[in-house]
Amino acid sequence: MKLDQGKDNACIVGVGRSIISRDSGKTALDLVTDACTNAIRHAGLTRDDIDGIATNQMSGVNGYQINEAMRFPTVNWYGQMEMPQVTAAWSVMEAAMAVEYGASDYCLVVMGLMKPKGAGSRRDPFAGSVGPPQVGGDAQWVAPYGGNGFTFNHFMSRYMYEFNAPRETFGHIAITDRKHAMMNERAIVRTPLTMDDYMSARWISEPFCLYDCDFPVDGYAAVVITKPDRARSLPNKPVQIVAASQNTGPRTDMFQWDDMTNMGSKYAAKKLWELVPGTTLKDIDVVMCYDGFSVITVMWIEAFGFCGVGEAKDFLKGDMMQLGGSGIPMNTHGGMLSEGRVHGMGYIAEATDQLMGLCGERQVANAKRALIGQGGSVQNADMLLQVMD
């Protein structure tokens, strides 16, 4: 095994979250500042220490707004990622590079989402209601067939057809997440979920049922990143970013993707393993696989090499990837399917908490290394974290 990518690799030293709720009554900026304040405090720092800010365009706020709200005395570096599907991972990678190259000493990374508030039917000021919202662009070609701009349900349909995968394959993802969410007091859904519940759930957009789709919430999470020499003097066990990658594969347009049985996760995973030669899944203690939709999780599992492409239907049977089960525990916070859609940062916060030993009932014993895969379709990112010696 060879995990040491260099003694100067950036470290996560603090984690903070806002409340996670179905309707917080707060603005996005309110929740962002709550998460940032909690992360800074957890790191043992003050507002005056922060000189870098990174976020993603999907968070609903930008770095300037965060700075104005938090009133940091000096910000030397901003990162504002504009590739939504790599979510929080790329912002963390950007911040790590800024720290390692000296652009920032202590960089704050924050990400999350607000629950969509639904516009309802279009209304004409004279004629009244005139029907549902219209779509344009690429979406007009798939919306009539039950898809939307992301078309993840079509990826799932093709995967099921090519590999004769039953719906239960994806049910195992939802059940695993829910089992773990029951041990997470922050999770928005904590009631037990059985395979019968999954199979009998209402359709959202076939073959997606209710439990294949992430749970929209108001919620944000943040981390603080710095270099190892500074991290050692702080109160928490530093979590080092050993390696990370981002890859879009051969195309950048989801509608032109040539292999509907696997997404760009396979390209990002391949690059990550190349960065840590000699490292295998046997060296990993906990894994976080993006679950915006259950099919994305299945494809990350296969991309990382837990099983071959099309083999998840057999691999996921039983207690595989559950806490106390036969494999590496996955999404120990409940993922976006059960904790709620804190859009990427939830996985990074949970992985860090696991490596710091802060997860209580759901803690993975002696966890030293965490594997994270984020994003779906053509834009994906992943990273490998480990406790710093």
Secondary structure, 3 states (H helix, E strand, C coil): CCCCCCCCCCEEEEEEECCCECCCCCCHHHHHHHHHHHHHHHCCCCHHHCCEEEEEHHHCCCHHHHHHHHCCCCCCEEEEECCHHHHHHHHHHHHHHHHHCCCCCCEEEEEEECCCCCCCCCEECCCEECCCCCCCHHHHHCHHHCCCCCCHHHHHHHHHHHHCCCCHHHHHHHHHHHHHHCCCCCCCCCCCCCHHHHHHCCEEECCEEHHHECCCCEEEEEEEEECHHHHCCCCCCCEEEEEEEEECCCCCCHHHCCCCCCCCHHHHHHHHHHHCCCCCHHHCCEEEECCCEHHHHHHHHHHHCCCCCCCHHHHCCCCCCCCCCCCCCECCCCHHHHCCCCCCHHHHHHHHHHHHCCCHHHCCCCCCEEEEEEEECCEEEEEEEEECC
